[in-house]
Amino acid sequence: MKNIEQILKEFGVEVDEATLANINKAVADNYRTVTDYGKQVSKYNALVTEKASIETQLADANALVDKFKDVDVEGLKAEVADYKKRAEDAEANAAAQIRERDQRDYLKAEFDKLGITSPRIRKSLMADIMDEKDGLKWKDGAFYGLSDYLAAENEKDHFYTTEEEQEEGKEQEESTKKVPTFTTPSKDGTDAPKKKEIKRFF
């Protein structure tokens, strides 16, 4: 690229050093080189591209806003809260059902150990023991104070049997007598049947 001095010489224009310096300064103040122009064009093109990108993003954002402009935000919040509560309630209900099943299984096993066979008494005891407000405390898979509670109930004569239950018991006892029993040799050599003692509350 030619500078101003070369261009003047090509056209046969000669100037002294002082004038040439002033011309160079004036050209520098008022004109830019092709390189400078190219840089400015590149910057301009980059700005145009960035502007187009921003406009696209803005259009997308406006389209999204338009899509949800009719959505009931408060209603949506209420639905989410309701769904969350129903999920929490379902989880709590499932946990309560599992806990109740474990409690019933535990009490059935304890009643079997103690020989409490009356369905009526077992049902009544379960209701009292498992009562969330006045029942026994359930922790680590057991009811705390169950033995003391049952002993106290037994002393109050709460484990009585009805006439109907007594009749059923007699019938069961009669049918048991008809079942053959197997014996084992006793210490004195006789074949006496072994009996297992069961503590009964009635």
MDAnalysis code that builds the backbone (N, CA, C; Angstrom):
import MDAnalysis as mda
import numpy as np

u = mda.Universe.empty(606, n_residues=202, atom_resindex=np.repeat(np.arange(202), 3), trajectory=True)
u.add_TopologyAttr("name", ["N", "CA", "C"] * 202)
u.add_TopologyAttr("resid", np.arange(1, 203))
u.add_TopologyAttr("resname", ["MET", "LYS", "ASN", "ILE", "GLU", "GLN", "ILE", "LEU", "LYS", "GLU", "PHE", "GLY", "VAL", "GLU", "VAL", "ASP", "GLU", "ALA", "THR", "LEU", "ALA", "ASN", "ILE", "ASN", "LYS", "ALA", "VAL", "ALA", "ASP", "ASN", "TYR", "ARG", "THR", "VAL", "THR", "ASP", "TYR", "GLY", "LYS", "GLN", "VAL", "SER", "LYS", "TYR", "ASN", "ALA", "LEU", "VAL", "THR", "GLU", "LYS", "ALA", "SER", "ILE", "GLU", "THR", "GLN", "LEU", "ALA", "ASP", "ALA", "ASN", "ALA", "LEU", "VAL", "ASP", "LYS", "PHE", "LYS", "ASP", "VAL", "ASP", "VAL", "GLU", "GLY", "LEU", "LYS", "ALA", "GLU", "VAL", "ALA", "ASP", "TYR", "LYS", "LYS", "ARG", "ALA", "GLU", "ASP", "ALA", "GLU", "ALA", "ASN", "ALA", "ALA", "ALA", "GLN", "ILE", "ARG", "GLU", "ARG", "ASP", "GLN", "ARG", "ASP", "TYR", "LEU", "LYS", "ALA", "GLU", "PHE", "ASP", "LYS", "LEU", "GLY", "ILE", "THR", "SER", "PRO", "ARG", "ILE", "ARG", "LYS", "SER", "LEU", "MET", "ALA", "ASP", "ILE", "MET", "ASP", "GLU", "LYS", "ASP", "GLY", "LEU", "LYS", "TRP", "LYS", "ASP", "GLY", "ALA", "PHE", "TYR", "GLY", "LEU", "SER", "ASP", "TYR", "LEU", "ALA", "ALA", "GLU", "ASN", "GLU", "LYS", "ASP", "HIS", "PHE", "TYR", "THR", "THR", "GLU", "GLU", "GLU", "GLN", "GLU", "GLU", "GLY", "LYS", "GLU", "GLN", "GLU", "GLU", "SER", "THR", "LYS", "LYS", "VAL", "PRO", "THR", "PHE", "THR", "THR", "PRO", "SER", "LYS", "ASP", "GLY", "THR", "ASP", "ALA", "PRO", "LYS", "LYS", "LYS", "GLU", "ILE", "LYS", "ARG", "PHE", "PHE"])
u.atoms.positions = np.array([
    [0.841, -1.178, 0.000],
    [0.000, 0.000, 0.000],
    [0.892, 1.250, 0.000],
    [0.551, 2.207, -0.826],
    [1.359, 3.415, -0.967],
    [0.958, 4.457, 0.069],
    [2.014, 5.185, 0.548],
    [1.691, 6.284, 1.460],
    [1.513, 7.569, 0.643],
    [1.171, 8.646, 1.313],
    [0.852, 9.913, 0.624],
    [2.059, 10.508, -0.090],
    [3.253, 10.286, 0.484],
    [4.478, 10.834, -0.122],
    [4.743, 10.182, -1.471],
    [4.548, 8.843, -1.524],
    [4.774, 8.126, -2.785],
    [3.754, 8.559, -3.844],
    [2.550, 8.719, -3.407],
    [1.490, 9.127, -4.346],
    [1.788, 10.507, -4.933],
    [2.261, 11.447, -4.089],
    [2.581, 12.795, -4.568],
    [3.727, 12.758, -5.579],
    [4.748, 11.902, -5.277],
    [5.897, 11.814, -6.200],
    [5.472, 11.270, -7.551],
    [4.553, 10.285, -7.560],
    [4.086, 9.706, -8.815],
    [3.402, 10.769, -9.702],
    [2.778, 11.724, -9.036],
    [2.102, 12.788, -9.795],
    [3.000, 14.026, -9.983],
    [4.235, 13.863, -9.641],
    [5.203, 14.939, -9.878],
    [5.063, 16.110, -8.945],
    [4.461, 15.885, -7.802],
    [4.286, 16.979, -6.835],
    [5.388, 16.849, -5.800],
    [6.173, 17.913, -5.672],
    [7.231, 17.905, -4.682],
    [6.961, 18.968, -3.638],
    [7.143, 18.567, -2.391],
    [6.926, 19.493, -1.264],
    [8.103, 19.393, -0.325],
    [8.312, 20.465, 0.443],
    [9.427, 20.436, 1.401],
    [9.040, 19.560, 2.596],
    [10.048, 19.305, 3.453],
    [9.859, 18.394, 4.590],
    [8.775, 18.889, 5.537],
    [8.765, 20.183, 5.814],
    [7.781, 20.733, 6.759],
    [6.362, 20.558, 6.219],
    [6.191, 20.849, 4.937],
    [4.867, 20.709, 4.341],
    [4.443, 19.245, 4.299],
    [5.394, 18.346, 3.981],
    [5.093, 16.913, 3.922],
    [4.648, 16.398, 5.298],
    [5.313, 16.883, 6.343],
    [4.949, 16.460, 7.700],
    [3.523, 16.885, 8.020],
    [3.191, 18.147, 7.596],
    [1.825, 18.643, 7.856],
    [0.784, 17.844, 7.063],
    [1.166, 17.477, 5.811],
    [0.235, 16.681, 4.983],
    [0.002, 15.311, 5.620],
    [1.089, 14.655, 6.056],
    [0.984, 13.321, 6.695],
    [0.095, 13.378, 7.938],
    [0.287, 14.472, 8.715],
    [-0.523, 14.612, 9.928],
    [-1.997, 14.800, 9.580],
    [-2.277, 15.615, 8.589],
    [-3.662, 15.868, 8.191],
    [-4.317, 14.597, 7.659],
    [-3.570, 13.827, 6.862],
    [-4.101, 12.568, 6.322],
    [-4.394, 11.595, 7.456],
    [-3.452, 11.494, 8.431],
    [-3.632, 10.571, 9.550],
    [-4.842, 10.947, 10.392],
    [-5.070, 12.273, 10.528],
    [-6.204, 12.729, 11.343],
    [-7.542, 12.510, 10.652],
    [-7.538, 12.512, 9.317],
    [-8.808, 12.472, 8.601],
    [-9.082, 11.176, 7.836],
    [-8.109, 10.340, 7.647],
    [-8.297, 9.136, 6.833],
    [-7.718, 7.915, 7.557],
    [-8.243, 6.733, 7.239],
    [-7.746, 5.473, 7.801],
    [-7.243, 4.588, 6.664],
    [-6.344, 3.697, 7.029],
    [-5.814, 2.772, 6.023],
    [-6.844, 1.689, 5.737],
    [-6.583, 0.935, 4.659],
    [-7.470, -0.173, 4.297],
    [-7.516, -1.202, 5.419],
    [-6.364, -1.403, 6.092],
    [-6.306, -2.367, 7.196],
    [-7.220, -1.935, 8.334],
    [-7.109, -0.645, 8.673],
    [-7.993, -0.137, 9.732],
    [-9.458, -0.264, 9.335],
    [-9.720, 0.018, 8.061],
    [-11.090, -0.089, 7.575],
    [-11.598, -1.537, 7.691],
    [-10.720, -2.479, 7.333],
    [-11.092, -3.898, 7.418],
    [-11.425, -4.305, 8.851],
    [-10.622, -3.787, 9.804],
    [-10.880, -4.110, 11.218],
    [-12.248, -3.573, 11.654],
    [-12.535, -2.348, 11.221],
    [-13.810, -1.756, 11.605],
    [-14.987, -2.517, 10.977],
    [-14.774, -2.958, 9.716],
    [-15.825, -3.734, 9.054],
    [-16.072, -5.042, 9.798],
    [-14.980, -5.707, 10.254],
    [-15.108, -6.968, 10.995],
    [-15.880, -6.761, 12.295],
    [-15.529, -5.649, 12.995],
    [-16.245, -5.346, 14.238],
    [-17.724, -5.110, 13.970],
    [-17.989, -4.379, 12.889],
    [-19.377, -4.083, 12.552],
    [-20.149, -5.366, 12.244],
    [-19.519, -6.247, 11.453],
    [-20.179, -7.513, 11.101],
    [-20.449, -8.368, 12.344],
    [-19.480, -8.366, 13.282],
    [-19.657, -9.141, 14.528],
    [-20.840, -8.593, 15.322],
    [-20.936, -7.247, 15.359],
    [-22.056, -6.630, 16.071],
    [-23.392, -6.958, 15.401],
    [-23.404, -6.978, 14.072],
    [-24.633, -7.317, 13.348],
    [-25.066, -8.751, 13.666],
    [-24.064, -9.675, 13.688],
    [-24.357, -11.080, 13.996],
    [-24.889, -11.225, 15.421],
    [-24.235, -10.517, 16.369],
    [-24.666, -10.575, 17.770],
    [-26.075, -10.016, 17.920],
    [-26.369, -8.937, 17.206],
    [-27.700, -8.335, 17.256],
    [-28.759, -9.316, 16.737],
    [-28.417, -10.009, 15.653],
    [-29.357, -10.977, 15.089],
    [-29.615, -12.118, 16.088],
    [-28.546, -12.562, 16.783],
    [-28.683, -13.633, 17.768],
    [-29.567, -13.194, 18.927],
    [-29.348, -11.952, 19.408],
    [-30.154, -11.424, 20.512],
    [-31.615, -11.307, 20.104],
    [-31.840, -10.869, 18.879],
    [-33.219, -10.748, 18.383],
    [-33.904, -12.110, 18.325],
    [-33.135, -13.145, 17.914],
    [-33.682, -14.510, 17.869],
    [-34.050, -14.995, 19.265],
    [-33.134, -14.750, 20.222],
    [-33.385, -15.155, 21.606],
    [-34.603, -14.434, 22.176],
    [-34.713, -13.149, 21.845],
    [-35.847, -12.363, 22.317],
    [-37.149, -12.900, 21.735],
    [-37.115, -13.262, 20.450],
    [-38.312, -13.805, 19.804],
    [-38.714, -15.126, 20.462],
    [-37.717, -15.978, 20.767],
    [-37.995, -17.259, 21.430],
    [-38.595, -17.034, 22.819],
    [-38.013, -16.062, 23.541],
    [-38.508, -15.750, 24.885],
    [-39.946, -15.251, 24.824],
    [-40.227, -14.388, 23.845],
    [-41.593, -13.866, 23.705],
    [-42.574, -14.972, 23.342],
    [-42.127, -15.907, 22.523],
    [-42.988, -17.032, 22.151],
    [-43.291, -17.893, 23.379],
    [-42.275, -18.090, 24.237],
    [-42.463, -18.876, 25.454],
    [-43.423, -18.181, 26.405],
    [-43.258, -16.876, 26.525],
    [-44.163, -16.093, 27.382],
    [-45.592, -16.195, 26.863],
    [-45.753, -16.087, 25.545],
    [-47.080, -16.183, 24.949],
    [-47.705, -17.554, 25.200],
    [-46.848, -18.569, 25.191],
    [-47.331, -19.937, 25.396],
    [-47.921, -20.112, 26.787],
    [-47.305, -19.448, 27.789],
    [-47.749, -19.623, 29.167],
    [-48.549, -18.438, 29.702],
    [-48.905, -17.508, 28.831],
    [-49.591, -16.304, 29.323],
    [-50.970, -16.622, 29.890],
    [-51.600, -17.704, 29.384],
    [-52.935, -18.059, 29.873],
    [-52.902, -19.078, 31.010],
    [-51.696, -19.471, 31.444],
    [-51.578, -20.456, 32.524],
    [-51.909, -19.795, 33.861],
    [-52.732, -20.488, 34.661],
    [-53.084, -20.002, 35.994],
    [-51.956, -20.401, 36.949],
    [-51.044, -19.483, 37.197],
    [-49.871, -19.779, 38.014],
    [-50.276, -20.181, 39.425],
    [-51.187, -19.438, 40.020],
    [-51.617, -19.755, 41.386],
    [-52.313, -21.111, 41.438],
    [-53.119, -21.374, 40.406],
    [-53.779, -22.678, 40.338],
    [-52.772, -23.806, 40.197],
    [-51.740, -23.559, 39.384],
    [-50.690, -24.561, 39.188],
    [-49.946, -24.824, 40.493],
    [-49.668, -23.748, 41.238],
    [-49.010, -23.901, 42.539],
    [-49.873, -24.736, 43.489],
    [-51.170, -24.457, 43.473],
    [-52.097, -25.189, 44.343],
    [-52.131, -26.669, 43.972],
    [-52.101, -26.967, 42.655],
    [-52.101, -28.359, 42.205],
    [-50.838, -29.081, 42.657],
    [-49.700, -28.403, 42.530],
    [-48.425, -28.999, 42.954],
    [-48.442, -29.277, 44.459],
    [-48.947, -28.298, 45.236],
    [-49.021, -28.467, 46.692],
    [-49.951, -29.627, 47.058],
    [-51.084, -29.722, 46.332],
    [-52.041, -30.800, 46.591],
    [-51.433, -32.159, 46.260],
    [-50.721, -32.234, 45.132],
    [-50.065, -33.484, 44.745],
    [-49.020, -33.900, 45.783],
    [-48.257, -32.911, 46.243],
    [-47.231, -33.192, 47.246],
    [-47.854, -33.720, 48.535],
    [-48.966, -33.086, 48.960],
    [-49.635, -33.510, 50.193],
    [-50.199, -34.920, 50.047],
    [-50.813, -35.197, 48.876],
    [-51.369, -36.535, 48.661],
    [-50.277, -37.602, 48.670],
    [-49.114, -37.261, 48.097],
    [-47.987, -38.206, 48.104],
    [-47.497, -38.443, 49.534],
    [-47.403, -37.368, 50.315],
    [-46.965, -37.504, 51.709],
    [-47.983, -38.307, 52.525],
    [-49.281, -38.041, 52.287],
    [-50.330, -38.778, 53.005],
    [-50.295, -40.262, 52.653],
    [-50.088, -40.552, 51.365],
    [-50.030, -41.958, 50.933],
    [-48.845, -42.670, 51.577],
    [-47.726, -41.975, 51.655],
    [-46.534, -42.568, 52.268],
    [-46.768, -42.818, 53.762],
    [-47.381, -41.822, 54.443],
    [-47.661, -41.969, 55.872],
    [-48.665, -43.084, 56.120],
    [-49.667, -43.198, 55.230],
    [-50.686, -44.236, 55.363],
    [-50.074, -45.624, 55.186],
    [-49.175, -45.742, 54.201],
    [-48.509, -47.033, 53.980],
    [-47.655, -47.414, 55.196],
    [-46.944, -46.431, 55.752],
    [-46.114, -46.694, 56.930],
    [-46.981, -47.115, 58.116],
    [-48.157, -46.463, 58.260],
    [-49.062, -46.794, 59.362],
    [-49.611, -48.215, 59.210],
    [-49.928, -48.605, 57.977],
    [-50.445, -49.955, 57.735],
    [-49.388, -51.021, 58.040],
    [-48.152, -50.725, 57.655],
    [-47.054, -51.665, 57.936],
    [-46.836, -51.777, 59.443],
    [-46.858, -50.616, 60.129],
    [-46.681, -50.616, 61.587],
    [-47.807, -51.409, 62.269],
    [-49.054, -51.208, 61.816],
    [-50.185, -51.917, 62.405],
    [-50.075, -53.422, 62.178],
    [-49.629, -53.808, 60.993],
    [-49.455, -55.240, 60.707],
    [-48.409, -55.851, 61.632],
    [-47.277, -55.131, 61.801],
    [-46.219, -55.624, 62.677],
    [-46.701, -55.724, 64.119],
    [-47.494, -54.743, 64.555],
    [-48.013, -54.764, 65.921],
    [-48.947, -55.954, 66.129],
    [-49.825, -56.202, 65.176],
    [-50.755, -57.329, 65.291],
    [-50.007, -58.665, 65.316],
    [-49.023, -58.799, 64.433],
    [-48.237, -60.038, 64.408],
    [-47.513, -60.248, 65.736],
    [-46.982, -59.164, 66.289],
    [-46.269, -59.251, 67.572],
    [-47.224, -59.690, 68.684],
    [-48.410, -59.059, 68.759],
    [-49.370, -59.400, 69.807],
    [-49.906, -60.822, 69.643],
    [-50.164, -61.247, 68.416],
    [-50.638, -62.615, 68.190],
    [-49.632, -63.619, 68.739],
    [-48.351, -63.370, 68.453],
    [-47.306, -64.274, 68.945],
    [-47.253, -64.276, 70.473],
    [-47.388, -63.092, 71.082],
    [-47.357, -63.004, 72.545],
    [-48.578, -63.690, 73.156],
    [-49.740, -63.506, 72.564],
    [-50.959, -64.142, 73.076],
    [-50.843, -65.661, 72.971],
    [-50.250, -66.134, 71.862],
    [-50.061, -67.577, 71.697],
    [-49.152, -68.126, 72.793],
    [-48.085, -67.376, 73.113],
    [-47.163, -67.824, 74.165],
    [-47.880, -67.930, 75.508],
    [-48.770, -66.990, 75.771],
    [-49.454, -66.934, 77.071],
    [-50.715, -67.791, 77.119],
    [-51.085, -68.380, 76.005],
    [-52.262, -69.229, 75.977],
    [-53.571, -68.467, 75.946],
    [-53.556, -67.225, 75.498],
    [-54.792, -66.446, 75.359],
    [-55.398, -66.796, 74.006],
    [-56.420, -67.649, 74.025],
    [-56.953, -68.178, 72.768],
    [-58.294, -67.578, 72.368],
    [-58.997, -66.981, 73.310],
    [-60.329, -66.440, 73.005],
    [-60.227, -65.314, 71.984],
    [-60.880, -65.453, 70.815],
    [-60.843, -64.388, 69.806],
    [-61.375, -63.065, 70.351],
    [-62.418, -63.151, 71.199],
    [-62.994, -61.933, 71.762],
    [-61.985, -61.200, 72.647],
    [-61.307, -61.944, 73.505],
    [-60.333, -61.332, 74.411],
    [-59.147, -60.799, 73.627],
    [-58.677, -61.564, 72.659],
    [-57.534, -61.131, 71.846],
    [-57.861, -59.825, 71.109],
    [-59.080, -59.763, 70.537],
    [-59.484, -58.570, 69.801],
    [-59.566, -57.358, 70.725],
    [-60.147, -57.568, 71.920],
    [-60.282, -56.480, 72.882],
    [-58.915, -55.983, 73.351],
    [-58.019, -56.924, 73.641],
    [-56.672, -56.555, 74.091],
    [-55.918, -55.787, 73.001],
    [-56.022, -56.277, 71.781],
    [-55.334, -55.609, 70.678],
    [-55.804, -54.167, 70.529],
    [-57.123, -53.968, 70.613],
    [-57.679, -52.622, 70.461],
    [-57.151, -51.692, 71.548],
    [-57.111, -52.195, 72.790],
    [-56.641, -51.359, 73.904],
    [-55.147, -51.087, 73.814],
    [-54.386, -52.115, 73.514],
    [-52.922, -51.976, 73.491],
    [-52.465, -51.114, 72.328],
    [-53.140, -51.252, 71.165],
    [-52.714, -50.535, 69.967],
    [-53.327, -49.144, 69.856],
    [-54.169, -48.764, 70.798],
    [-54.779, -47.439, 70.759],
    [-53.694, -46.365, 70.766],
    [-53.712, -45.492, 69.760],
    [-52.638, -44.497, 69.607],
    [-52.582, -43.512, 70.765],
    [-53.728, -43.223, 71.357],
    [-53.767, -42.227, 72.433],
    [-53.485, -42.848, 73.798],
    [-54.201, -43.926, 74.130],
    [-54.107, -44.502, 75.478],
    [-53.411, -45.860, 75.516],
    [-52.966, -46.346, 74.384],
    [-52.343, -47.671, 74.358],
    [-50.893, -47.652, 74.821],
    [-50.220, -48.786, 74.619],
    [-48.820, -48.912, 75.019],
    [-47.902, -48.332, 73.936],
    [-46.706, -47.984, 74.368],
    [-45.727, -47.397, 73.447],
    [-45.084, -48.489, 72.596],
    [-45.088, -48.256, 71.298],
    [-44.489, -49.197, 70.344],
    [-43.116, -48.674, 69.936],
    [-42.084, -49.449, 70.209],
    [-40.741, -49.025, 69.847],
    [-39.858, -50.244, 69.614],
    [-39.040, -50.143, 68.555],
    [-38.092, -51.222, 68.213],
    [-38.781, -52.577, 68.081],
    [-39.987, -52.577, 67.516],
    [-40.668, -53.842, 67.223],
    [-41.315, -54.507, 68.414],
    [-41.599, -53.759, 69.503],
    [-42.227, -54.357, 70.678],
    [-43.039, -53.305, 71.429],
    [-44.032, -53.783, 72.186],
    [-44.810, -52.903, 73.051],
    [-44.170, -52.881, 74.433],
    [-43.796, -51.698, 74.881],
    [-43.155, -51.567, 76.188],
    [-44.200, -51.732, 77.293],
    [-43.851, -52.542, 78.287],
    [-44.734, -52.745, 79.440],
    [-45.871, -53.709, 79.176],
    [-45.764, -54.552, 78.157],
    [-46.856, -55.465, 77.818],
    [-47.114, -56.478, 78.924],
    [-46.051, -57.067, 79.488],
    [-46.218, -58.076, 80.540],
    [-46.949, -57.497, 81.742],
    [-46.523, -56.300, 82.184],
    [-47.167, -55.661, 83.331],
    [-48.626, -55.340, 83.025],
    [-48.878, -54.887, 81.815],
    [-50.246, -54.538, 81.421],
    [-51.144, -55.771, 81.461],
    [-50.668, -56.885, 80.892],
    [-51.473, -58.104, 80.862],
    [-51.695, -58.652, 82.265],
    [-50.671, -58.567, 83.116],
    [-50.812, -59.034, 84.496],
    [-51.874, -58.223, 85.222],
    [-51.860, -56.907, 85.018],
    [-52.846, -56.031, 85.666],
    [-54.251, -56.332, 85.159],
    [-54.383, -56.564, 83.871],
    [-55.685, -56.886, 83.302],
    [-56.192, -58.222, 83.829],
    [-55.278, -59.171, 84.027],
    [-55.641, -60.485, 84.533],
    [-56.158, -60.373, 85.969],
    [-55.521, -59.520, 86.755],
    [-55.949, -59.329, 88.141],
    [-57.334, -58.687, 88.206],
    [-57.652, -57.868, 87.204],
    [-58.979, -57.233, 87.174],
    [-60.048, -58.208, 86.687],
    [-59.638, -59.437, 86.413],
    [-60.559, -60.468, 85.933],
    [-61.190, -60.075, 84.591],
    [-60.386, -59.410, 83.754],
    [-60.893, -59.029, 82.440],
    [-60.829, -60.183, 81.446],
    [-60.127, -61.249, 81.817],
    [-59.977, -62.360, 80.877],
    [-61.000, -63.457, 81.158],
    [-62.218, -63.088, 81.422],
    [-63.257, -64.081, 81.685],
    [-63.700, -64.691, 80.360],
    [-64.299, -65.874, 80.464],
    [-64.824, -66.529, 79.263],
    [-66.339, -66.622, 79.372],
    [-66.994, -66.448, 78.241],
    [-68.450, -66.560, 78.220],
    [-68.843, -68.031, 78.207],
    [-70.135, -68.305, 78.458],
    [-70.623, -69.687, 78.449],
    [-70.411, -70.318, 77.075],
    [-70.641, -69.529, 76.054],
    [-70.462, -70.035, 74.679],
    [-69.011, -70.438, 74.452],
    [-68.073, -69.576, 74.909],
    [-66.652, -69.894, 74.749],
    [-66.279, -71.121, 75.563],
    [-66.875, -71.269, 76.750],
    [-66.592, -72.449, 77.576],
    [-67.064, -73.721, 76.877],
    [-68.258, -73.639, 76.259],
    [-68.776, -74.801, 75.527],
    [-67.867, -75.161, 74.362],
    [-67.418, -74.115, 73.630],
    [-66.503, -74.371, 72.510],
    [-65.216, -75.011, 73.011],
    [-64.748, -74.543, 74.176],
    [-63.530, -75.109, 74.754],
    [-63.695, -76.571, 75.111],
    [-64.872, -76.914, 75.657],
    [-65.136, -78.319, 76.018],
    [-65.170, -79.192, 74.783],
    [-65.813, -78.658, 73.721],
    [-65.887, -79.425, 72.473],
    [-64.500, -79.661, 71.894],
    [-63.656, -78.628, 71.964],
    [-62.289, -78.781, 71.464],
    [-61.535, -79.802, 72.298],
    [-61.746, -79.741, 73.603],
    [-61.040, -80.673, 74.493],
    [-61.458, -82.100, 74.216],
    [-62.778, -82.309, 73.978],
    [-63.287, -83.646, 73.669],
    [-62.698, -84.164, 72.365],
    [-62.638, -83.279, 71.366],
    [-62.091, -83.717, 70.073],
    [-60.601, -84.002, 70.177],
    [-59.907, -83.286, 71.085],
    [-58.466, -83.518, 71.269],
    [-58.212, -84.886, 71.882],
    [-59.118, -85.311, 72.765],
    [-58.942, -86.618, 73.423],
    [-58.985, -87.761, 72.421],
    [-59.710, -87.539, 71.333],
    [-59.847, -88.593, 70.323],
    [-58.606, -88.714, 69.436],
    [-57.739, -87.726, 69.500],
    [-56.533, -87.748, 68.675],
    [-55.480, -88.587, 69.373],
    [-54.838, -89.531, 68.678],
    [-53.817, -90.368, 69.332],
    [-52.640, -89.531, 69.806],
    [-52.097, -89.885, 70.972],
    [-50.930, -89.181, 71.512],
    [-49.726, -90.092, 71.462],
    [-48.587, -89.500, 71.196],
    [-47.344, -90.255, 71.131],
    [-46.606, -90.058, 72.438],
    [-46.069, -91.146, 72.974],
    [-45.409, -91.076, 74.275],
    [-43.925, -91.311, 74.138],
    [-43.196, -90.873, 75.161],
    [-41.748, -91.122, 75.212],
    [-41.444, -91.767, 76.551],
    [-40.445, -92.628, 76.619],
    [-40.122, -93.293, 77.896],
    [-39.831, -92.269, 78.980],
    [-40.420, -92.480, 80.153],
    [-40.153, -91.590, 81.274],
    [-38.944, -92.091, 82.042],
    [-38.568, -91.323, 83.054],
    [-37.383, -91.689, 83.836],
    [-37.593, -93.005, 84.586],
    [-38.861, -93.268, 84.984],
    [-39.096, -94.510, 85.751],
    [-39.405, -95.689, 84.847],
    [-39.262, -95.464, 83.509],
    [-39.428, -96.570, 82.579],
    [-40.819, -96.712, 82.026],
    [-41.774, -95.995, 82.560],
    [-43.135, -96.109, 82.036],
    [-43.312, -95.187, 80.846],
    [-44.281, -95.528, 80.013],
    [-44.546, -94.706, 78.827],
    [-45.604, -93.658, 79.146],
    [-45.235, -92.674, 79.946],
    [-46.177, -91.605, 80.304],
    [-46.057, -90.470, 79.296],
    [-47.198, -89.916, 78.859],
    [-47.127, -88.811, 77.884],
    [-46.568, -87.555, 78.529],
    [-45.766, -86.843, 77.739],
    [-45.225, -85.558, 78.205],
    [-46.258, -84.474, 77.989],
    [-46.417, -83.606, 78.956],
    [-47.351, -82.490, 78.832],
    [-46.608, -81.181, 78.941],
    [-46.958, -80.269, 78.090],
    [-46.345, -78.954, 78.117],
    [-47.255, -78.002, 78.884],
    [-46.708, -77.389, 79.915],
    [-47.520, -76.469, 80.716],
    [-47.666, -75.145, 79.970],
    [-48.888, -74.665, 79.930],
    [-49.194, -73.375, 79.293],
    [-49.877, -72.489, 80.307],
    [-49.301, -71.322, 80.519],
    [-49.902, -70.391, 81.458],
    [-51.138, -69.781, 80.818],
    [-52.261, -69.936, 81.464],
    [-53.502, -69.399, 80.926],
    [-54.054, -68.322, 81.830],
    [-54.776, -67.388, 81.192],
    [-55.329, -66.270, 81.938],
    [-56.797, -66.483, 82.280],
    [-57.332, -67.664, 81.976],
    [-58.747, -67.914, 82.308],
    [-58.941, -69.405, 82.492],
])
